[in-house]
Amino acid sequence: MNDLRINGNRLWSSLMELAKIGATDKGGVKRLALTDLDRQGRDLVVGWARAAGLSVTVDQIGNVFMRREGRNPSLPPVVTGSHIDTQPTGGKFDGNYGVLAGLEVVRTLNDLNIETEAPIEVAFWTNEEGSRFVPVMMGSGVFCGAFSLETAYAAKDVEGKSVKDELERIGYLGPEVPGRHPIGAYFETHIEQGPVLEDADKVIGVVPAVMGLSWYDCVVTGMEAHAGPTPMHLRRDAMQVATRIMQEVVAIANRYPPYGRGTVGMVQVFPNSRNVIPGQVKFSIDLRNVSDELLNQMHEEMLAFVAATGEQSGLSITVERVSYYPPCPFHPDCVNAVRAATARLGYSTMDVVSGAGHDAIYTARVAPSGMIFVPCKDGISHNEIEDAQPAHLEAGCNVLLHAMLERAKVVAPEAALA
């Protein structure tokens, strides 16, 4: 079975066909969750699945499971998938690749008349991106119990349209209770969305874990005053104090290599006038690392610096943690299945800890899970110019095929005839 390979041209053709739905002038895709375009994308993928002989199940949050039966239907299925909703200025591959790679695995098994012991399923999860509705990773989050179905149903977009109403409108409000669908193991194939693989000239990223993240809102309050008449030593400049903290956020991350991350991405200045000393600055803090221990150390260092800066400056500084996702180590059996498949196929490889969230974070709460990364051009994603090489996408799908077969087990010809 070591010589098994998928049809790379067919995979690429499917990706390009799906990318036509919501295509943008700059070569990207805008297909927001639960819009008419999302419905068209869902219908296309479901149609392909049925043409490949798969049965289709939809749950109450719109997650779709497409099943190829195994010799032993009582076994929990080996599942692969991702999402097909996109960012407002999204690309062709984020999420879509994981779903269509799974479909290509099934098509390849059909071509070669290979029967597996356990069923194989391809899933796509609702509203992974969170661009139209929050929370992000909504479908997989409801599935694993991270938040309730009622919470998801009540979420509304900027026009006041609710998730439940939109699911019903596009015809994907299914009957199955989320979480009751069994999963024996889950694999997600994805473009890296970062520059590490390309920089190292490696084809496959084995993903042992996803970084945890801690988000904060920080507010520094001083006193706005005229920029001309107010001497420097008498100022209560919120901006100057805020920038000290911003610099420390980056410094903390640099003290925790290789996976420490520290970012200030949003800043609001009041009154935001060129000749007024800023009286208040609100900004975001994003800290990430690969373990709870390291992330907590970064958290404590940040709070200690804020407290010391407040005391030294005499300004009021508040920090509120607004979101926390713990680090997610993937199951050793799934990680090893990916590693073994990569070695068997002879691809260059390295371990890559994911800095972005994926549905696999939530599936890992209910089943052994793992991920496969392939490079994307310049590490760019969530962008219309997102790109990936067909050969890399084919390689990742080949690894997925072999990893899934290791878990699902190929039925020997003599057993199939019995």
Secondary structure, DSSP 8 states (H G I E B T S, - for coil): -TT----HHHHHHHHHHHHTTTB-TTS-B---TTSHHHHHHHHHHHHHHHHTT-EEEEBTT--EEEEE--S-TTS--EEEEE-----TTB-SSTTHHHHHHHHHHHHHHHHTT--BSS-EEEEE-TTSS-SSSSSSSHHHHHHHTSS-HHHHHH-B-TT--BHHHHHHHHT---SB-TT-S--SEEEEEEE-SSSHHHHHT-SEEEE-EE-EEEEEEEEEE---EETTTS-GGG---HHHHHHHHHHHHHHHHHTSTTT-EEE---EEEES--TTEE-SEEEEEEEEEESSHHHHHHHHHHHHHHHHHHHHHH--EEEEEEEEEE--EE--HHHHHHHHHHHHHHT--EEE--B-S--HHHHHTTTS-EEEEEE--GGG--SSTT----HHHHHHHHHHHHHHHHHHH-B--HHHHH-
